[in-house]
Amino acid sequence: MTEKIEYDNRIYVGATTEDCKVIHLALSEGKRLTIDGDGHIYDDTERWIADGKERKNNA
């Protein structure tokens, strides 16, 4: 099992426009998201909901 860390909008972004929408919706509903080393983003029920990537300008 791949280690998951808490999703942080300042560090990560959705891989596609659709992923960004799904992530935004989940966060606006108060869901706690995690991301694994492969870029899979999971909701608080451990369901894979989107793909993400590290932001280029996270400085």
VODO-170720 format. One record per residue (C-alpha): x, y, z; residue number from 1. Coordinates in steps of 0.5 Angstrom, whole numbers, plus 2048, in hexadecimal, padded with zeros to 3 digits. Last residue first. Layout:
REM residues N
<fidren><xx>X</xx><yy>Y</yy><zz>Z</zz><nr>NUM</nr></fidren>
...
This chain:
REM residues 59
<fidren><xx>80F</xx><yy>839</yy><zz>7F9</zz><nr>59</nr></fidren>
<fidren><xx>80A</xx><yy>834</yy><zz>7F6</zz><nr>58</nr></fidren>
<fidren><xx>80B</xx><yy>837</yy><zz>7EF</zz><nr>57</nr></fidren>
<fidren><xx>80B</xx><yy>830</yy><zz>7EB</zz><nr>56</nr></fidren>
<fidren><xx>805</xx><yy>82D</yy><zz>7EF</zz><nr>55</nr></fidren>
<fidren><xx>806</xx><yy>826</yy><zz>7F1</zz><nr>54</nr></fidren>
<fidren><xx>801</xx><yy>821</yy><zz>7ED</zz><nr>53</nr></fidren>
<fidren><xx>7FA</xx><yy>81F</yy><zz>7EE</zz><nr>52</nr></fidren>
<fidren><xx>7F5</xx><yy>819</yy><zz>7EC</zz><nr>51</nr></fidren>
<fidren><xx>7EE</xx><yy>819</yy><zz>7EE</zz><nr>50</nr></fidren>
<fidren><xx>7E9</xx><yy>815</yy><zz>7F2</zz><nr>49</nr></fidren>
<fidren><xx>7EC</xx><yy>80F</yy><zz>7F5</zz><nr>48</nr></fidren>
<fidren><xx>7E7</xx><yy>80D</yy><zz>7FB</zz><nr>47</nr></fidren>
<fidren><xx>7EB</xx><yy>80D</yy><zz>802</zz><nr>46</nr></fidren>
<fidren><xx>7E4</xx><yy>80F</yy><zz>805</zz><nr>45</nr></fidren>
<fidren><xx>7E7</xx><yy>815</yy><zz>807</zz><nr>44</nr></fidren>
<fidren><xx>7E9</xx><yy>817</yy><zz>7FF</zz><nr>43</nr></fidren>
<fidren><xx>7EF</xx><yy>814</yy><zz>7FB</zz><nr>42</nr></fidren>
<fidren><xx>7F3</xx><yy>818</yy><zz>7F7</zz><nr>41</nr></fidren>
<fidren><xx>7F8</xx><yy>813</yy><zz>7F2</zz><nr>40</nr></fidren>
<fidren><xx>7FF</xx><yy>817</yy><zz>7F1</zz><nr>39</nr></fidren>
<fidren><xx>803</xx><yy>810</yy><zz>7F1</zz><nr>38</nr></fidren>
<fidren><xx>806</xx><yy>812</yy><zz>7F7</zz><nr>37</nr></fidren>
<fidren><xx>7FF</xx><yy>812</yy><zz>7FB</zz><nr>36</nr></fidren>
<fidren><xx>7FB</xx><yy>818</yy><zz>7FC</zz><nr>35</nr></fidren>
<fidren><xx>7F6</xx><yy>819</yy><zz>801</zz><nr>34</nr></fidren>
<fidren><xx>7EF</xx><yy>81D</yy><zz>802</zz><nr>33</nr></fidren>
<fidren><xx>7EB</xx><yy>81F</yy><zz>808</zz><nr>32</nr></fidren>
<fidren><xx>7E4</xx><yy>821</yy><zz>806</zz><nr>31</nr></fidren>
<fidren><xx>7E1</xx><yy>828</yy><zz>808</zz><nr>30</nr></fidren>
<fidren><xx>7DC</xx><yy>828</yy><zz>802</zz><nr>29</nr></fidren>
<fidren><xx>7E0</xx><yy>82E</yy><zz>7FF</zz><nr>28</nr></fidren>
<fidren><xx>7E6</xx><yy>829</yy><zz>7FF</zz><nr>27</nr></fidren>
<fidren><xx>7E2</xx><yy>824</yy><zz>7FB</zz><nr>26</nr></fidren>
<fidren><xx>7E0</xx><yy>829</yy><zz>7F6</zz><nr>25</nr></fidren>
<fidren><xx>7E7</xx><yy>82C</yy><zz>7F5</zz><nr>24</nr></fidren>
<fidren><xx>7EA</xx><yy>825</yy><zz>7F4</zz><nr>23</nr></fidren>
<fidren><xx>7E5</xx><yy>823</yy><zz>7EF</zz><nr>22</nr></fidren>
<fidren><xx>7E5</xx><yy>829</yy><zz>7EB</zz><nr>21</nr></fidren>
<fidren><xx>7ED</xx><yy>829</yy><zz>7EB</zz><nr>20</nr></fidren>
<fidren><xx>7EC</xx><yy>822</yy><zz>7E9</zz><nr>19</nr></fidren>
<fidren><xx>7E8</xx><yy>824</yy><zz>7E3</zz><nr>18</nr></fidren>
<fidren><xx>7ED</xx><yy>829</yy><zz>7E1</zz><nr>17</nr></fidren>
<fidren><xx>7F2</xx><yy>824</yy><zz>7E1</zz><nr>16</nr></fidren>
<fidren><xx>7F8</xx><yy>822</yy><zz>7E5</zz><nr>15</nr></fidren>
<fidren><xx>7F5</xx><yy>825</yy><zz>7EB</zz><nr>14</nr></fidren>
<fidren><xx>7FA</xx><yy>82A</yy><zz>7F0</zz><nr>13</nr></fidren>
<fidren><xx>7FE</xx><yy>828</yy><zz>7F5</zz><nr>12</nr></fidren>
<fidren><xx>803</xx><yy>82C</yy><zz>7FA</zz><nr>11</nr></fidren>
<fidren><xx>7FF</xx><yy>832</yy><zz>7FC</zz><nr>10</nr></fidren>
<fidren><xx>7F8</xx><yy>82E</yy><zz>7FB</zz><nr>9</nr></fidren>
<fidren><xx>7FB</xx><yy>829</yy><zz>801</zz><nr>8</nr></fidren>
<fidren><xx>7F9</xx><yy>822</yy><zz>800</zz><nr>7</nr></fidren>
<fidren><xx>7FA</xx><yy>81E</yy><zz>807</zz><nr>6</nr></fidren>
<fidren><xx>7FF</xx><yy>819</yy><zz>806</zz><nr>5</nr></fidren>
<fidren><xx>7FE</xx><yy>812</yy><zz>803</zz><nr>4</nr></fidren>
<fidren><xx>803</xx><yy>80C</yy><zz>804</zz><nr>3</nr></fidren>
<fidren><xx>803</xx><yy>807</yy><zz>7FE</zz><nr>2</nr></fidren>
<fidren><xx>800</xx><yy>800</yy><zz>800</zz><nr>1</nr></fidren>
